[in-house]
């Protein structure tokens, strides 16, 4: 139960600090620039699938899915505004 709550908290933090939106914009940008390559389209679809599966509750505590989202949010940030610009603020 603690792992489940910790996983949800991590996903929610990605949403509130803007990393989810930042990742979405970055993956869309890469897909538009390099979309003709199958690996880029696959990568964007895979990331979207991971986030959706976690948000639905189907695989929120999955270490693999959480790792994919962390990795992508850390390294998929080319030429897009900082994540803080998308953060939910009071």
PDB file of N, CA, C and O in Angstrom:
ATOM      1  N   UNK A   1       0.824  -1.187   0.000  1.00  0.00           N
ATOM      2  CA  UNK A   1       0.000   0.000   0.000  1.00  0.00           C
ATOM      3  C   UNK A   1       0.873   1.259   0.000  1.00  0.00           C
ATOM      4  O   UNK A   1       0.560   2.242  -0.671  1.00  0.00           O
ATOM      5  N   UNK A   2       1.960   1.216   0.753  1.00  0.00           N
ATOM      6  CA  UNK A   2       2.853   2.377   0.792  1.00  0.00           C
ATOM      7  C   UNK A   2       3.489   2.623  -0.580  1.00  0.00           C
ATOM      8  O   UNK A   2       3.639   3.768  -1.004  1.00  0.00           O
ATOM      9  N   UNK A   3       3.859   1.546  -1.262  1.00  0.00           N
ATOM     10  CA  UNK A   3       4.440   1.689  -2.607  1.00  0.00           C
ATOM     11  C   UNK A   3       3.414   2.310  -3.552  1.00  0.00           C
ATOM     12  O   UNK A   3       3.756   3.171  -4.363  1.00  0.00           O
ATOM     13  N   UNK A   4       2.184   1.883  -3.449  1.00  0.00           N
ATOM     14  CA  UNK A   4       1.121   2.409  -4.298  1.00  0.00           C
ATOM     15  C   UNK A   4       0.950   3.917  -4.080  1.00  0.00           C
ATOM     16  O   UNK A   4       0.889   4.686  -5.039  1.00  0.00           O
ATOM     17  N   UNK A   5       0.876   4.325  -2.826  1.00  0.00           N
ATOM     18  CA  UNK A   5       0.705   5.755  -2.524  1.00  0.00           C
ATOM     19  C   UNK A   5       1.925   6.571  -2.947  1.00  0.00           C
ATOM     20  O   UNK A   5       1.791   7.688  -3.446  1.00  0.00           O
ATOM     21  N   UNK A   6       3.094   6.014  -2.747  1.00  0.00           N
ATOM     22  CA  UNK A   6       4.316   6.698  -3.173  1.00  0.00           C
ATOM     23  C   UNK A   6       4.337   6.880  -4.691  1.00  0.00           C
ATOM     24  O   UNK A   6       4.752   7.925  -5.192  1.00  0.00           O
ATOM     25  N   UNK A   7       3.891   5.866  -5.409  1.00  0.00           N
ATOM     26  CA  UNK A   7       3.854   5.932  -6.874  1.00  0.00           C
ATOM     27  C   UNK A   7       2.855   6.987  -7.346  1.00  0.00           C
ATOM     28  O   UNK A   7       3.144   7.754  -8.264  1.00  0.00           O
ATOM     29  N   UNK A   8       1.696   7.023  -6.725  1.00  0.00           N
ATOM     30  CA  UNK A   8       0.695   8.033  -7.076  1.00  0.00           C
ATOM     31  C   UNK A   8       1.227   9.438  -6.805  1.00  0.00           C
ATOM     32  O   UNK A   8       1.051  10.351  -7.612  1.00  0.00           O
ATOM     33  N   UNK A   9       1.884   9.594  -5.650  1.00  0.00           N
ATOM     34  CA  UNK A   9       2.423  10.905  -5.292  1.00  0.00           C
ATOM     35  C   UNK A   9       3.456  11.360  -6.338  1.00  0.00           C
ATOM     36  O   UNK A   9       3.484  12.528  -6.725  1.00  0.00           O
ATOM     37  N   UNK A  10       4.293  10.434  -6.783  1.00  0.00           N
ATOM     38  CA  UNK A  10       5.297  10.775  -7.793  1.00  0.00           C
ATOM     39  C   UNK A  10       4.641  11.221  -9.103  1.00  0.00           C
ATOM     40  O   UNK A  10       5.062  12.207  -9.707  1.00  0.00           O
ATOM     41  N   UNK A  11       3.610  10.492  -9.537  1.00  0.00           N
ATOM     42  CA  UNK A  11       2.904  10.861 -10.759  1.00  0.00           C
ATOM     43  C   UNK A  11       2.218  12.217 -10.609  1.00  0.00           C
ATOM     44  O   UNK A  11       2.259  13.040 -11.523  1.00  0.00           O
ATOM     45  N   UNK A  12       1.599  12.446  -9.477  1.00  0.00           N
ATOM     46  CA  UNK A  12       0.924  13.722  -9.222  1.00  0.00           C
ATOM     47  C   UNK A  12       1.926  14.869  -9.187  1.00  0.00           C
ATOM     48  O   UNK A  12       1.634  15.960  -9.676  1.00  0.00           O
ATOM     49  N   UNK A  13       3.102  14.634  -8.616  1.00  0.00           N
ATOM     50  CA  UNK A  13       4.142  15.664  -8.609  1.00  0.00           C
ATOM     51  C   UNK A  13       4.567  16.020 -10.027  1.00  0.00           C
ATOM     52  O   UNK A  13       4.808  17.190 -10.325  1.00  0.00           O
ATOM     53  N   UNK A  14       4.661  15.019 -10.908  1.00  0.00           N
ATOM     54  CA  UNK A  14       5.000  15.281 -12.311  1.00  0.00           C
ATOM     55  C   UNK A  14       3.957  16.204 -12.945  1.00  0.00           C
ATOM     56  O   UNK A  14       4.289  17.070 -13.755  1.00  0.00           O
ATOM     57  N   UNK A  15       2.715  16.009 -12.569  1.00  0.00           N
ATOM     58  CA  UNK A  15       1.645  16.853 -13.100  1.00  0.00           C
ATOM     59  C   UNK A  15       1.744  18.275 -12.546  1.00  0.00           C
ATOM     60  O   UNK A  15       1.748  19.237 -13.314  1.00  0.00           O
ATOM     61  N   UNK A  16       1.823  18.413 -11.237  1.00  0.00           N
ATOM     62  CA  UNK A  16       1.783  19.737 -10.621  1.00  0.00           C
ATOM     63  C   UNK A  16       3.046  20.562 -10.859  1.00  0.00           C
ATOM     64  O   UNK A  16       2.968  21.790 -10.909  1.00  0.00           O
ATOM     65  N   UNK A  17       4.190  19.931 -11.005  1.00  0.00           N
ATOM     66  CA  UNK A  17       5.393  20.740 -11.247  1.00  0.00           C
ATOM     67  C   UNK A  17       5.642  20.999 -12.736  1.00  0.00           C
ATOM     68  O   UNK A  17       6.635  21.628 -13.100  1.00  0.00           O
ATOM     69  N   UNK A  18       4.741  20.513 -13.594  1.00  0.00           N
ATOM     70  CA  UNK A  18       4.804  20.834 -15.011  1.00  0.00           C
ATOM     71  C   UNK A  18       5.562  19.851 -15.875  1.00  0.00           C
ATOM     72  O   UNK A  18       5.613  20.020 -17.094  1.00  0.00           O
ATOM     73  N   UNK A  19       6.154  18.826 -15.279  1.00  0.00           N
ATOM     74  CA  UNK A  19       6.955  17.892 -16.071  1.00  0.00           C
ATOM     75  C   UNK A  19       6.130  17.079 -17.060  1.00  0.00           C
ATOM     76  O   UNK A  19       6.630  16.737 -18.132  1.00  0.00           O
ATOM     77  N   UNK A  20       4.884  16.763 -16.732  1.00  0.00           N
ATOM     78  CA  UNK A  20       4.031  16.010 -17.662  1.00  0.00           C
ATOM     79  C   UNK A  20       3.795  16.828 -18.931  1.00  0.00           C
ATOM     80  O   UNK A  20       3.918  16.307 -20.039  1.00  0.00           O
ATOM     81  N   UNK A  21       3.458  18.104 -18.767  1.00  0.00           N
ATOM     82  CA  UNK A  21       3.197  18.966 -19.923  1.00  0.00           C
ATOM     83  C   UNK A  21       4.478  19.241 -20.700  1.00  0.00           C
ATOM     84  O   UNK A  21       4.477  19.283 -21.931  1.00  0.00           O
ATOM     85  N   UNK A  22       5.554  19.426 -19.973  1.00  0.00           N
ATOM     86  CA  UNK A  22       6.865  19.636 -20.583  1.00  0.00           C
ATOM     87  C   UNK A  22       7.247  18.426 -21.435  1.00  0.00           C
ATOM     88  O   UNK A  22       7.707  18.577 -22.567  1.00  0.00           O
ATOM     89  N   UNK A  23       7.057  17.242 -20.893  1.00  0.00           N
ATOM     90  CA  UNK A  23       7.358  16.015 -21.610  1.00  0.00           C
ATOM     91  C   UNK A  23       6.466  15.863 -22.833  1.00  0.00           C
ATOM     92  O   UNK A  23       6.931  15.455 -23.898  1.00  0.00           O
ATOM     93  N   UNK A  24       5.200  16.184 -22.688  1.00  0.00           N
ATOM     94  CA  UNK A  24       4.276  16.094 -23.820  1.00  0.00           C
ATOM     95  C   UNK A  24       4.720  17.014 -24.955  1.00  0.00           C
ATOM     96  O   UNK A  24       4.792  16.584 -26.106  1.00  0.00           O
ATOM     97  N   UNK A  25       5.017  18.271 -24.643  1.00  0.00           N
ATOM     98  CA  UNK A  25       5.440  19.213 -25.681  1.00  0.00           C
ATOM     99  C   UNK A  25       6.758  18.795 -26.330  1.00  0.00           C
ATOM    100  O   UNK A  25       6.925  18.906 -27.545  1.00  0.00           O
ATOM    101  N   UNK A  26       7.682  18.316 -25.513  1.00  0.00           N
ATOM    102  CA  UNK A  26       8.970  17.885 -26.053  1.00  0.00           C
ATOM    103  C   UNK A  26       8.799  16.684 -26.974  1.00  0.00           C
ATOM    104  O   UNK A  26       9.407  16.632 -28.043  1.00  0.00           O
ATOM    105  N   UNK A  27       7.976  15.720 -26.571  1.00  0.00           N
ATOM    106  CA  UNK A  27       7.803  14.540 -27.423  1.00  0.00           C
ATOM    107  C   UNK A  27       7.040  14.881 -28.698  1.00  0.00           C
ATOM    108  O   UNK A  27       7.317  14.309 -29.752  1.00  0.00           O
ATOM    109  N   UNK A  28       6.093  15.798 -28.618  1.00  0.00           N
ATOM    110  CA  UNK A  28       5.378  16.237 -29.823  1.00  0.00           C
ATOM    111  C   UNK A  28       6.334  16.948 -30.771  1.00  0.00           C
ATOM    112  O   UNK A  28       6.285  16.742 -31.984  1.00  0.00           O
ATOM    113  N   UNK A  29       7.205  17.786 -30.213  1.00  0.00           N
ATOM    114  CA  UNK A  29       8.164  18.516 -31.045  1.00  0.00           C
ATOM    115  C   UNK A  29       9.111  17.549 -31.765  1.00  0.00           C
ATOM    116  O   UNK A  29       9.345  17.674 -32.967  1.00  0.00           O
ATOM    117  N   UNK A  30       9.637  16.605 -31.029  1.00  0.00           N
ATOM    118  CA  UNK A  30      10.543  15.622 -31.628  1.00  0.00           C
ATOM    119  C   UNK A  30       9.805  14.801 -32.682  1.00  0.00           C
ATOM    120  O   UNK A  30      10.352  14.509 -33.745  1.00  0.00           O
ATOM    121  N   UNK A  31       8.574  14.435 -32.383  1.00  0.00           N
ATOM    122  CA  UNK A  31       7.791  13.650 -33.333  1.00  0.00           C
ATOM    123  C   UNK A  31       7.520  14.433 -34.614  1.00  0.00           C
ATOM    124  O   UNK A  31       7.575  13.875 -35.710  1.00  0.00           O
ATOM    125  N   UNK A  32       7.231  15.715 -34.478  1.00  0.00           N
ATOM    126  CA  UNK A  32       6.986  16.536 -35.667  1.00  0.00           C
ATOM    127  C   UNK A  32       8.257  16.742 -36.487  1.00  0.00           C
ATOM    128  O   UNK A  32       8.214  16.753 -37.717  1.00  0.00           O
ATOM    129  N   UNK A  33       9.384  16.906 -35.801  1.00  0.00           N
ATOM    130  CA  UNK A  33      10.650  17.126 -36.505  1.00  0.00           C
ATOM    131  C   UNK A  33      11.185  15.850 -37.148  1.00  0.00           C
ATOM    132  O   UNK A  33      11.676  15.874 -38.277  1.00  0.00           O
ATOM    133  N   UNK A  34      11.088  14.746 -36.429  1.00  0.00           N
ATOM    134  CA  UNK A  34      11.712  13.503 -36.878  1.00  0.00           C
ATOM    135  C   UNK A  34      10.702  12.374 -37.021  1.00  0.00           C
ATOM    136  O   UNK A  34      11.077  11.202 -36.979  1.00  0.00           O
ATOM    137  N   UNK A  35       9.442  12.706 -37.187  1.00  0.00           N
ATOM    138  CA  UNK A  35       8.367  11.728 -37.202  1.00  0.00           C
ATOM    139  C   UNK A  35       8.468  10.673 -38.286  1.00  0.00           C
ATOM    140  O   UNK A  35       7.870   9.604 -38.168  1.00  0.00           O
ATOM    141  N   UNK A  36       9.194  10.951 -39.304  1.00  0.00           N
ATOM    142  CA  UNK A  36       9.289   9.968 -40.387  1.00  0.00           C
ATOM    143  C   UNK A  36      10.095   8.738 -39.964  1.00  0.00           C
ATOM    144  O   UNK A  36      10.038   7.698 -40.621  1.00  0.00           O
ATOM    145  N   UNK A  37      10.837   8.861 -38.878  1.00  0.00           N
ATOM    146  CA  UNK A  37      11.589   7.727 -38.369  1.00  0.00           C
ATOM    147  C   UNK A  37      10.698   6.937 -37.425  1.00  0.00           C
ATOM    148  O   UNK A  37      10.103   7.501 -36.506  1.00  0.00           O
ATOM    149  N   UNK A  38      10.608   5.677 -37.642  1.00  0.00           N
ATOM    150  CA  UNK A  38       9.724   4.836 -36.835  1.00  0.00           C
ATOM    151  C   UNK A  38      10.071   4.845 -35.352  1.00  0.00           C
ATOM    152  O   UNK A  38       9.176   4.777 -34.509  1.00  0.00           O
ATOM    153  N   UNK A  39      11.344   4.926 -35.025  1.00  0.00           N
ATOM    154  CA  UNK A  39      11.741   4.880 -33.613  1.00  0.00           C
ATOM    155  C   UNK A  39      11.196   6.081 -32.848  1.00  0.00           C
ATOM    156  O   UNK A  39      10.823   5.946 -31.682  1.00  0.00           O
ATOM    157  N   UNK A  40      11.144   7.248 -33.477  1.00  0.00           N
ATOM    158  CA  UNK A  40      10.638   8.444 -32.806  1.00  0.00           C
ATOM    159  C   UNK A  40       9.144   8.321 -32.559  1.00  0.00           C
ATOM    160  O   UNK A  40       8.665   8.642 -31.471  1.00  0.00           O
ATOM    161  N   UNK A  41       8.409   7.861 -33.551  1.00  0.00           N
ATOM    162  CA  UNK A  41       6.964   7.666 -33.371  1.00  0.00           C
ATOM    163  C   UNK A  41       6.697   6.619 -32.300  1.00  0.00           C
ATOM    164  O   UNK A  41       5.794   6.780 -31.479  1.00  0.00           O
ATOM    165  N   UNK A  42       7.474   5.560 -32.308  1.00  0.00           N
ATOM    166  CA  UNK A  42       7.320   4.520 -31.299  1.00  0.00           C
ATOM    167  C   UNK A  42       7.607   5.072 -29.907  1.00  0.00           C
ATOM    168  O   UNK A  42       6.880   4.773 -28.960  1.00  0.00           O
ATOM    169  N   UNK A  43       8.652   5.869 -29.778  1.00  0.00           N
ATOM    170  CA  UNK A  43       9.035   6.438 -28.492  1.00  0.00           C
ATOM    171  C   UNK A  43       7.939   7.354 -27.941  1.00  0.00           C
ATOM    172  O   UNK A  43       7.611   7.291 -26.756  1.00  0.00           O
ATOM    173  N   UNK A  44       7.379   8.200 -28.796  1.00  0.00           N
ATOM    174  CA  UNK A  44       6.308   9.089 -28.347  1.00  0.00           C
ATOM    175  C   UNK A  44       5.085   8.281 -27.912  1.00  0.00           C
ATOM    176  O   UNK A  44       4.494   8.553 -26.866  1.00  0.00           O
ATOM    177  N   UNK A  45       4.716   7.306 -28.706  1.00  0.00           N
ATOM    178  CA  UNK A  45       3.553   6.484 -28.372  1.00  0.00           C
ATOM    179  C   UNK A  45       3.796   5.700 -27.085  1.00  0.00           C
ATOM    180  O   UNK A  45       2.900   5.577 -26.250  1.00  0.00           O
ATOM    181  N   UNK A  46       4.984   5.181 -26.930  1.00  0.00           N
ATOM    182  CA  UNK A  46       5.338   4.402 -25.742  1.00  0.00           C
ATOM    183  C   UNK A  46       5.261   5.258 -24.482  1.00  0.00           C
ATOM    184  O   UNK A  46       4.724   4.814 -23.467  1.00  0.00           O
ATOM    185  N   UNK A  47       5.786   6.469 -24.535  1.00  0.00           N
ATOM    186  CA  UNK A  47       5.751   7.362 -23.383  1.00  0.00           C
ATOM    187  C   UNK A  47       4.317   7.721 -23.026  1.00  0.00           C
ATOM    188  O   UNK A  47       3.944   7.703 -21.853  1.00  0.00           O
ATOM    189  N   UNK A  48       3.516   8.047 -24.025  1.00  0.00           N
ATOM    190  CA  UNK A  48       2.119   8.374 -23.789  1.00  0.00           C
ATOM    191  C   UNK A  48       1.385   7.192 -23.166  1.00  0.00           C
ATOM    192  O   UNK A  48       0.583   7.372 -22.250  1.00  0.00           O
ATOM    193  N   UNK A  49       1.652   6.002 -23.652  1.00  0.00           N
ATOM    194  CA  UNK A  49       1.028   4.792 -23.122  1.00  0.00           C
ATOM    195  C   UNK A  49       1.420   4.565 -21.665  1.00  0.00           C
ATOM    196  O   UNK A  49       0.583   4.178 -20.850  1.00  0.00           O
ATOM    197  N   UNK A  50       2.683   4.801 -21.336  1.00  0.00           N
ATOM    198  CA  UNK A  50       3.147   4.614 -19.954  1.00  0.00           C
ATOM    199  C   UNK A  50       2.421   5.554 -19.007  1.00  0.00           C
ATOM    200  O   UNK A  50       1.951   5.139 -17.948  1.00  0.00           O
ATOM    201  N   UNK A  51       2.330   6.815 -19.389  1.00  0.00           N
ATOM    202  CA  UNK A  51       1.673   7.809 -18.537  1.00  0.00           C
ATOM    203  C   UNK A  51       0.188   7.487 -18.394  1.00  0.00           C
ATOM    204  O   UNK A  51      -0.358   7.559 -17.293  1.00  0.00           O
ATOM    205  N   UNK A  52      -0.462   7.135 -19.487  1.00  0.00           N
ATOM    206  CA  UNK A  52      -1.888   6.814 -19.432  1.00  0.00           C
ATOM    207  C   UNK A  52      -2.149   5.591 -18.554  1.00  0.00           C
ATOM    208  O   UNK A  52      -3.105   5.581 -17.778  1.00  0.00           O
ATOM    209  N   UNK A  53      -1.318   4.572 -18.668  1.00  0.00           N
ATOM    210  CA  UNK A  53      -1.496   3.377 -17.850  1.00  0.00           C
ATOM    211  C   UNK A  53      -1.298   3.685 -16.370  1.00  0.00           C
ATOM    212  O   UNK A  53      -1.999   3.137 -15.520  1.00  0.00           O
ATOM    213  N   UNK A  54      -0.355   4.551 -16.067  1.00  0.00           N
ATOM    214  CA  UNK A  54      -0.132   4.929 -14.680  1.00  0.00           C
ATOM    215  C   UNK A  54      -1.293   5.775 -14.156  1.00  0.00           C
ATOM    216  O   UNK A  54      -1.762   5.561 -13.038  1.00  0.00           O
ATOM    217  N   UNK A  55      -1.749   6.722 -14.950  1.00  0.00           N
ATOM    218  CA  UNK A  55      -2.835   7.604 -14.514  1.00  0.00           C
ATOM    219  C   UNK A  55      -4.151   6.855 -14.342  1.00  0.00           C
ATOM    220  O   UNK A  55      -4.979   7.235 -13.515  1.00  0.00           O
ATOM    221  N   UNK A  56      -4.346   5.802 -15.112  1.00  0.00           N
ATOM    222  CA  UNK A  56      -5.580   5.026 -15.003  1.00  0.00           C
ATOM    223  C   UNK A  56      -5.591   4.144 -13.761  1.00  0.00           C
ATOM    224  O   UNK A  56      -6.643   3.645 -13.360  1.00  0.00           O
ATOM    225  N   UNK A  57      -4.433   3.952 -13.156  1.00  0.00           N
ATOM    226  CA  UNK A  57      -4.328   3.095 -11.987  1.00  0.00           C
ATOM    227  C   UNK A  57      -3.954   1.666 -12.340  1.00  0.00           C
ATOM    228  O   UNK A  57      -3.717   0.850 -11.450  1.00  0.00           O
ATOM    229  N   UNK A  58      -3.901   1.359 -13.614  1.00  0.00           N
ATOM    230  CA  UNK A  58      -3.607  -0.010 -14.049  1.00  0.00           C
ATOM    231  C   UNK A  58      -2.189  -0.440 -13.684  1.00  0.00           C
ATOM    232  O   UNK A  58      -1.947  -1.609 -13.384  1.00  0.00           O
ATOM    233  N   UNK A  59      -1.268   0.496 -13.711  1.00  0.00           N
ATOM    234  CA  UNK A  59       0.122   0.133 -13.430  1.00  0.00           C
ATOM    235  C   UNK A  59       0.867   1.256 -12.727  1.00  0.00           C
ATOM    236  O   UNK A  59       2.052   1.473 -12.980  1.00  0.00           O
ATOM    237  N   UNK A  60       0.193   1.953 -11.865  1.00  0.00           N
ATOM    238  CA  UNK A  60       0.810   3.092 -11.181  1.00  0.00           C
ATOM    239  C   UNK A  60       2.096   2.723 -10.451  1.00  0.00           C
ATOM    240  O   UNK A  60       3.077   3.457 -10.570  1.00  0.00           O
ATOM    241  N   UNK A  61       2.143   1.617  -9.697  1.00  0.00           N
ATOM    242  CA  UNK A  61       3.375   1.323  -8.960  1.00  0.00           C
ATOM    243  C   UNK A  61       4.467   0.619  -9.769  1.00  0.00           C
ATOM    244  O   UNK A  61       5.489   0.235  -9.200  1.00  0.00           O
ATOM    245  N   UNK A  62       4.282   0.441 -11.059  1.00  0.00           N
ATOM    246  CA  UNK A  62       5.269  -0.254 -11.878  1.00  0.00           C
ATOM    247  C   UNK A  62       6.594   0.512 -11.910  1.00  0.00           C
ATOM    248  O   UNK A  62       6.649   1.655 -12.363  1.00  0.00           O
ATOM    249  N   UNK A  63       7.646  -0.122 -11.430  1.00  0.00           N
ATOM    250  CA  UNK A  63       8.972   0.513 -11.424  1.00  0.00           C
ATOM    251  C   UNK A  63       9.437   0.800 -12.844  1.00  0.00           C
ATOM    252  O   UNK A  63      10.061   1.829 -13.103  1.00  0.00           O
ATOM    253  N   UNK A  64       9.135  -0.108 -13.760  1.00  0.00           N
ATOM    254  CA  UNK A  64       9.520   0.084 -15.162  1.00  0.00           C
ATOM    255  C   UNK A  64       8.868   1.333 -15.734  1.00  0.00           C
ATOM    256  O   UNK A  64       9.551   2.168 -16.326  1.00  0.00           O
ATOM    257  N   UNK A  65       7.551   1.474 -15.564  1.00  0.00           N
ATOM    258  CA  UNK A  65       6.840   2.616 -16.122  1.00  0.00           C
ATOM    259  C   UNK A  65       7.265   3.919 -15.459  1.00  0.00           C
ATOM    260  O   UNK A  65       7.424   4.937 -16.132  1.00  0.00           O
ATOM    261  N   UNK A  66       7.447   3.892 -14.161  1.00  0.00           N
ATOM    262  CA  UNK A  66       7.910   5.094 -13.470  1.00  0.00           C
ATOM    263  C   UNK A  66       9.305   5.481 -13.962  1.00  0.00           C
ATOM    264  O   UNK A  66       9.601   6.664 -14.133  1.00  0.00           O
ATOM    265  N   UNK A  67      10.152   4.491 -14.187  1.00  0.00           N
ATOM    266  CA  UNK A  67      11.500   4.755 -14.690  1.00  0.00           C
ATOM    267  C   UNK A  67      11.491   5.353 -16.089  1.00  0.00           C
ATOM    268  O   UNK A  67      12.273   6.255 -16.390  1.00  0.00           O
ATOM    269  N   UNK A  68      10.601   4.846 -16.947  1.00  0.00           N
ATOM    270  CA  UNK A  68      10.473   5.405 -18.302  1.00  0.00           C
ATOM    271  C   UNK A  68      10.077   6.875 -18.233  1.00  0.00           C
ATOM    272  O   UNK A  68      10.663   7.712 -18.919  1.00  0.00           O
ATOM    273  N   UNK A  69       9.089   7.187 -17.411  1.00  0.00           N
ATOM    274  CA  UNK A  69       8.620   8.571 -17.299  1.00  0.00           C
ATOM    275  C   UNK A  69       9.723   9.459 -16.732  1.00  0.00           C
ATOM    276  O   UNK A  69       9.926  10.573 -17.215  1.00  0.00           O
ATOM    277  N   UNK A  70      10.436   8.984 -15.717  1.00  0.00           N
ATOM    278  CA  UNK A  70      11.547   9.775 -15.159  1.00  0.00           C
ATOM    279  C   UNK A  70      12.637  10.009 -16.200  1.00  0.00           C
ATOM    280  O   UNK A  70      13.125  11.128 -16.361  1.00  0.00           O
ATOM    281  N   UNK A  71      13.013   8.946 -16.902  1.00  0.00           N
ATOM    282  CA  UNK A  71      14.055   9.044 -17.921  1.00  0.00           C
ATOM    283  C   UNK A  71      13.654  10.030 -19.015  1.00  0.00           C
ATOM    284  O   UNK A  71      14.433  10.906 -19.389  1.00  0.00           O
ATOM    285  N   UNK A  72      12.434   9.879 -19.520  1.00  0.00           N
ATOM    286  CA  UNK A  72      11.982  10.737 -20.606  1.00  0.00           C
ATOM    287  C   UNK A  72      11.859  12.190 -20.154  1.00  0.00           C
ATOM    288  O   UNK A  72      12.204  13.099 -20.910  1.00  0.00           O
ATOM    289  N   UNK A  73      11.379  12.424 -18.948  1.00  0.00           N
ATOM    290  CA  UNK A  73      11.245  13.810 -18.496  1.00  0.00           C
ATOM    291  C   UNK A  73      12.610  14.450 -18.237  1.00  0.00           C
ATOM    292  O   UNK A  73      12.744  15.673 -18.271  1.00  0.00           O
ATOM    293  N   UNK A  74      13.606  13.629 -17.983  1.00  0.00           N
ATOM    294  CA  UNK A  74      14.952  14.158 -17.765  1.00  0.00           C
ATOM    295  C   UNK A  74      15.671  14.450 -19.082  1.00  0.00           C
ATOM    296  O   UNK A  74      16.387  15.445 -19.192  1.00  0.00           O
ATOM    297  N   UNK A  75      15.481  13.578 -20.089  1.00  0.00           N
ATOM    298  CA  UNK A  75      16.275  13.695 -21.307  1.00  0.00           C
ATOM    299  C   UNK A  75      15.509  14.137 -22.550  1.00  0.00           C
ATOM    300  O   UNK A  75      16.128  14.449 -23.567  1.00  0.00           O
ATOM    301  N   UNK A  76      14.193  14.170 -22.493  1.00  0.00           N
ATOM    302  CA  UNK A  76      13.395  14.629 -23.646  1.00  0.00           C
ATOM    303  C   UNK A  76      12.981  16.080 -23.426  1.00  0.00           C
ATOM    304  O   UNK A  76      11.798  16.362 -23.236  1.00  0.00           O
ATOM    305  N   UNK A  77      13.918  16.980 -23.448  1.00  0.00           N
ATOM    306  CA  UNK A  77      13.590  18.372 -23.152  1.00  0.00           C
ATOM    307  C   UNK A  77      14.254  19.346 -24.131  1.00  0.00           C
ATOM    308  O   UNK A  77      14.768  20.391 -23.730  1.00  0.00           O
ATOM    309  N   UNK A  78      14.234  18.997 -25.388  1.00  0.00           N
ATOM    310  CA  UNK A  78      14.897  19.815 -26.401  1.00  0.00           C
ATOM    311  C   UNK A  78      13.995  20.941 -26.872  1.00  0.00           C
ATOM    312  O   UNK A  78      12.867  20.711 -27.310  1.00  0.00           O
ATOM    313  N   UNK A  79      14.500  22.152 -26.777  1.00  0.00           N
ATOM    314  CA  UNK A  79      13.869  23.332 -27.367  1.00  0.00           C
ATOM    315  C   UNK A  79      12.410  23.540 -26.956  1.00  0.00           C
ATOM    316  O   UNK A  79      11.577  23.906 -27.786  1.00  0.00           O
ATOM    317  N   UNK A  80      12.110  23.314 -25.716  1.00  0.00           N
ATOM    318  CA  UNK A  80      10.794  23.636 -25.174  1.00  0.00           C
ATOM    319  C   UNK A  80      11.002  24.434 -23.894  1.00  0.00           C
ATOM    320  O   UNK A  80      12.036  24.303 -23.238  1.00  0.00           O
ATOM    321  N   UNK A  81      10.022  25.262 -23.537  1.00  0.00           N
ATOM    322  CA  UNK A  81      10.156  26.037 -22.297  1.00  0.00           C
ATOM    323  C   UNK A  81      10.326  25.115 -21.084  1.00  0.00           C
ATOM    324  O   UNK A  81       9.939  23.947 -21.115  1.00  0.00           O
ATOM    325  N   UNK A  82      10.901  25.655 -20.042  1.00  0.00           N
ATOM    326  CA  UNK A  82      11.138  24.891 -18.823  1.00  0.00           C
ATOM    327  C   UNK A  82       9.833  24.356 -18.244  1.00  0.00           C
ATOM    328  O   UNK A  82       8.767  24.945 -18.425  1.00  0.00           O
ATOM    329  N   UNK A  83       9.940  23.231 -17.546  1.00  0.00           N
ATOM    330  CA  UNK A  83       8.760  22.598 -16.945  1.00  0.00           C
ATOM    331  C   UNK A  83       8.058  23.535 -15.965  1.00  0.00           C
ATOM    332  O   UNK A  83       6.838  23.479 -15.818  1.00  0.00           O
ATOM    333  N   UNK A  84       8.820  24.388 -15.299  1.00  0.00           N
ATOM    334  CA  UNK A  84       8.223  25.309 -14.321  1.00  0.00           C
ATOM    335  C   UNK A  84       7.179  26.226 -14.958  1.00  0.00           C
ATOM    336  O   UNK A  84       6.282  26.707 -14.267  1.00  0.00           O
ATOM    337  N   UNK A  85       7.283  26.472 -16.254  1.00  0.00           N
ATOM    338  CA  UNK A  85       6.293  27.309 -16.947  1.00  0.00           C
ATOM    339  C   UNK A  85       4.921  26.652 -16.981  1.00  0.00           C
ATOM    340  O   UNK A  85       3.913  27.335 -17.158  1.00  0.00           O
ATOM    341  N   UNK A  86       4.872  25.347 -16.816  1.00  0.00           N
ATOM    342  CA  UNK A  86       3.610  24.603 -16.879  1.00  0.00           C
ATOM    343  C   UNK A  86       3.130  24.154 -15.519  1.00  0.00           C
ATOM    344  O   UNK A  86       2.122  23.456 -15.406  1.00  0.00           O
ATOM    345  N   UNK A  87       3.852  24.555 -14.484  1.00  0.00           N
ATOM    346  CA  UNK A  87       3.503  24.131 -13.135  1.00  0.00           C
ATOM    347  C   UNK A  87       2.166  24.728 -12.698  1.00  0.00           C
ATOM    348  O   UNK A  87       1.821  25.855 -13.053  1.00  0.00           O
ATOM    349  N   UNK A  88       1.437  23.953 -11.933  1.00  0.00           N
ATOM    350  CA  UNK A  88       0.173  24.426 -11.372  1.00  0.00           C
ATOM    351  C   UNK A  88       0.522  25.289 -10.169  1.00  0.00           C
ATOM    352  O   UNK A  88       1.226  24.852  -9.258  1.00  0.00           O
ATOM    353  N   UNK A  89       0.023  26.511 -10.176  1.00  0.00           N
ATOM    354  CA  UNK A  89       0.354  27.456  -9.111  1.00  0.00           C
ATOM    355  C   UNK A  89      -0.901  27.879  -8.385  1.00  0.00           C
ATOM    356  O   UNK A  89      -1.999  27.859  -8.941  1.00  0.00           O
ATOM    357  N   UNK A  90      -0.722  28.263  -7.131  1.00  0.00           N
ATOM    358  CA  UNK A  90      -1.863  28.743  -6.333  1.00  0.00           C
ATOM    359  C   UNK A  90      -2.291  30.117  -6.785  1.00  0.00           C
ATOM    360  O   UNK A  90      -3.234  30.683  -6.231  1.00  0.00           O
TER     361      UNK A  90
END
